[in-house]
């Protein structure tokens, strides 16, 4: 996700289909969910509008080679960390707060 207003990026993973994850980000950015991730909360700042300033780019899809959810989750976390580091999206250069460190 990128804020096109601030040019800040966020790398995230999702087990849910993209359309559902996108709608959850939108709901978090416009609603009152205090547990929303900082990237979604970013769009509550003055002058920001999620529907205008949030841009999404899918950069990798992990094919299910196993049905073991723990293995899938560990793979997603490793790849998320890889892309956070590669794209340099940790705060203050981006909207990611931390790595998964697995």
FENFENNOR-V921824 format. One record per residue. RES is the residue in one letter. SS is DSSP state (2 for helix, 1 for strand, 0 for the rest). Layout:
res:RES ss:SS
res:RES ss:SS
//
This chain:
res:X ss:0
res:X ss:1
res:X ss:1
res:X ss:0
res:X ss:0
res:X ss:0
res:X ss:0
res:X ss:1
res:X ss:1
res:X ss:0
res:X ss:0
res:X ss:0
res:X ss:0
res:X ss:0
res:X ss:0
res:X ss:0
res:X ss:0
res:X ss:2
res:X ss:2
res:X ss:2
res:X ss:2
res:X ss:2
res:X ss:2
res:X ss:2
res:X ss:2
res:X ss:2
res:X ss:2
res:X ss:2
res:X ss:2
res:X ss:2
res:X ss:0
res:X ss:0
res:X ss:0
res:X ss:0
res:X ss:0
res:X ss:0
res:X ss:0
res:X ss:2
res:X ss:2
res:X ss:2
res:X ss:2
res:X ss:2
res:X ss:2
res:X ss:2
res:X ss:0
res:X ss:0
res:X ss:0
res:X ss:0
res:X ss:0
res:X ss:2
res:X ss:2
res:X ss:2
res:X ss:2
res:X ss:1
res:X ss:1
res:X ss:0
res:X ss:0
res:X ss:0
res:X ss:0
res:X ss:0
res:X ss:0
res:X ss:0
res:X ss:0
res:X ss:0
res:X ss:0
res:X ss:0
res:X ss:0
res:X ss:0
res:X ss:2
res:X ss:2
res:X ss:2
res:X ss:2
res:X ss:2
res:X ss:2
res:X ss:2
res:X ss:2
res:X ss:2
res:X ss:2
res:X ss:2
res:X ss:2
res:X ss:2
res:X ss:2
res:X ss:2
res:X ss:2
res:X ss:2
res:X ss:2
res:X ss:2
res:X ss:0
res:X ss:0
res:X ss:1
res:X ss:0
res:X ss:0
res:X ss:0
res:X ss:0
res:X ss:0
res:X ss:1
res:X ss:0
res:X ss:0
res:X ss:0
res:X ss:0
res:X ss:0
res:X ss:0
//
